[in-house]
Amino acid sequence: MSGSDEDYVFDEASGEWVPASQLTEAGDAADTVEVRDAVGNLLADGDQVTLIKDLVVKGAGQTLKRGTLIKSIRLTGDAQEIDCRHDGIKGLVLRAEFVKKR
């Protein structure tokens, strides 16, 4: 047997034994979710977005109009949802398909 001291882990996705270091690298890459706006721009935490459509906010009794600026968004880990705040509306979650990066 060779002199390798590296640990191997069974990867259920591929059905093979892989080095532990390789598995952690692949796991880190899989944890990052790309969130894209309506025109395909990549969104990140802290970006400013503009609404491209009038949206009725359930439970708040308000309608956010097209062109409304939303500052300092936060990514939720879901590829289609962003978390943000707007005047008088706490815990607002918007679908990425209704916003455009500014």
Secondary structure, DSSP 8 states (H G I E B T S, - for coil): -------EEEETTTTEEEEHHHHHHHHHHHH---EE-TTS-EE-TT--EEESS-EEETTTTEEE-TT-EE-S-EE-SSTTEEEEEETTEEEEEEEGGGEEE-
